[in-house]
């Protein structure tokens, strides 16, 4: 790890990259949740199946959102 001084552009780049990571993670989570839990909202399914789809959609969306944030920030860190 080096201890060089960062330029103003590099310091300004960090919050932009964090914002991009969070925004893209939220978008991905929404798409995944809608895809997995969508059938529960569209079709009349048994209550156990509806609950399973909602829980599975929420878990999948959360896990993929975290992975997306880590991936984007890790890639940004490697670039610099």
C-alpha positions in Angstrom: 0.0 0.0 0.0 1.5 3.4 -1.0 1.0 6.6 0.9 0.9 9.0 -2.0 -1.4 12.0 -1.8 -4.7 11.8 -3.8 -5.7 14.5 -6.2 -9.0 16.3 -5.9 -10.3 14.3 -8.9 -9.5 11.0 -7.1 -11.2 12.2 -3.9 -14.3 13.4 -5.8 -14.4 10.1 -7.6 -15.0 8.0 -4.5 -18.4 9.3 -3.5 -19.6 9.0 -7.1 -18.5 5.4 -7.2 -20.2 4.7 -3.9 -23.4 6.3 -5.2 -23.2 4.3 -8.4 -22.6 1.1 -6.5 -25.7 1.7 -4.2 -27.9 2.8 -7.0 -27.1 -0.1 -9.3 -27.5 -2.5 -6.3 -31.0 -1.1 -5.6 -32.0 -1.4 -9.2 -30.7 -5.0 -9.3 -32.5 -5.9 -6.1 -35.8 -4.5 -7.4 -35.5 -6.5 -10.6 -34.6 -9.7 -8.8 -37.4 -9.3 -6.2 -40.0 -8.5 -8.9 -38.9 -11.5 -10.9 -39.0 -14.0 -8.0 -41.9 -12.6 -6.1 -43.9 -11.4 -9.0 -45.9 -14.5 -9.6 -47.3 -14.2 -6.0 -48.7 -10.8 -6.9 -50.1 -11.9 -10.3 -51.5 -15.3 -9.7 -53.7 -16.7 -6.9 -51.3 -19.2 -5.3 -51.6 -21.0 -2.0 -50.5 -18.9 1.0 -47.4 -21.0 1.7 -46.2 -20.6 -1.8 -46.8 -16.9 -1.8 -44.9 -16.5 1.5 -42.1 -18.6 0.1 -41.8 -16.5 -3.0 -41.8 -13.3 -1.1 -39.1 -14.5 1.4 -37.0 -16.1 -1.4 -37.3 -12.9 -3.5 -36.2 -10.7 -0.5 -33.3 -12.9 0.3 -32.1 -13.2 -3.3 -32.4 -9.4 -3.8 -30.5 -8.6 -0.6 -27.7 -11.1 -1.3 -27.2 -9.9 -4.9 -27.4 -6.2 -3.9 -24.5 -6.8 -1.4 -22.5 -8.7 -4.0 -23.1 -5.9 -6.5 -21.9 -3.2 -4.1 -18.8 -5.2 -3.2 -18.0 -5.9 -6.8 -18.3 -2.3 -8.0 -16.2 -1.0 -5.1 -13.6 -3.7 -5.4 -13.2 -3.0 -9.1 -12.9 0.7 -8.4 -10.2 0.0 -5.8 -8.2 -2.2 -8.2 -8.3 0.5 -10.8 -6.5 2.9 -8.5 
